[in-house]
Amino acid sequence: MQFETRAIHSGQEPDPTTGAVVPPIYQTSTYKQDGVGGLRGGYEYSRSANPTRSALEECVAALEGGRRGLAFASGLAAEDTLLRSICGPGDHAVIPGDAYGGTYRAFAKVHERWGLDFTPAAGHDVDAFRAAMQPGRTKVVWVETPTNPLLGIADIAAIAQVAHDNDALLVVDNTFASPYLQQPLALGADVVVHSTTKYMGGHSDVVGGALVLADDGLAEQVAFNQNAMGAVAGPFDCWLVLRGIRTLGVRMDRHCANAERVVDMLTAHPKVAEVFYPGLSDHAGHDVAVKQMKAFGGMVSFRVVGGEEEAVAVCNRASLFTLGESLGGVESLIEHPGRMTHASVAGSPLEVPGDLVRLSVGIEAVDDLLEDLRQALG
Ligand SMILES: Cc1ncc(COP(=O)(O)O)c(C=O)c1O
């Protein structure tokens, strides 16, 4: 089955009891047993498993081409459960030199205290990742591509090779691309991470996370910790993400088309100093993006002529582009990473430029979006 068909059908057979076409929200914590240990359908307690969550987990696994999907309360909950499953005190991780600020914060402020050492790779290229490896100690290589917020591109297949040459696992945060545009497991990654809050949910109405694993043994280990640590997604949140996934393909097509028009306008605008978008032929990762992505996504960042205060003023003047954190919803968002999503990396090697503005280009009529951006740029 092709992607769009899997998005609508995987894990989503009509309900066997009622025939309901949409998987019901099983808003229950526990399940009646037919005699001690007599479970109906294998469900005993909703931290361990819940049918609405199972539907989402099956669907996400099918979309990423993995053996098993696991749904969490947030993207960071998924990251945390994964890291605690694959790393321990004394281990080392290599992370991107430009990553979501919350991911960096989890490494720097949480896991480092528990003995997980890490090195940010000095660029997105394979050499930077190779140079950061510590043979024997590096257990995980973490890649985000495209990166948040600078839209850097990492070569997944090449970095998988570097990781595996050193007996490390490759984890890819696929939040920006979504499985519609890029499927890291097919390129050699071991685990895919999602903030399903973003394109998967797609409507800015739910916070969630997911992992998809390529190996049954590793999946078993992480699933054990999902239950043992308990950061699971609730049934209604799973239902919302699953509903969003059904339209992922058509939404992504429109996000990409609108983003390309926005990029065309920004690159020609006198108030814009630099545009970051992997679809631009002069973007450092363009050739790799062409190789591993179906299209270039709906996220665009740019630097504003006039520095940080002017970048903040552009964000404040925007009106149809809503000033807010997060991304990947149907509505367009604008934000100032330095003071908002990436404030947590200030003073670190991952600090972002102060004159940077990030757009999550939505699926509204593109002419309205262009008009709003032009007035915001002044
Ligand atoms: C690329 C990326 N990964 C992970 C996360 C964390 O996800 P969540 O906010 O759902 O915990 C985010 C959140 O913005 C993100 O942008």
The ligand as a Gaussian input file, in Angstrom:
#p B3LYP/6-31G(d) Opt

LIG

0 1
 C       12.344000      19.145000      16.047000
 C       11.647000      18.966000      17.361000
 N       11.856000      17.855000      18.078000
 C       11.267000      17.654000      19.271000
 C       10.431000      18.600000      19.819000
 C        9.818000      18.359000      21.171000
 O        8.477000      18.017000      21.028000
 P        7.331000      18.353000      22.105000
 O        7.197000      19.840000      22.157000
 O        6.128000      17.654000      21.548000
 O        7.789000      17.787000      23.400000
 C       10.175000      19.775000      19.116000
 C        9.283000      20.813000      19.682000
 O        9.217000      21.921000      19.202000
 C       10.807000      19.964000      17.851000
 O       10.608000      21.087000      17.130000

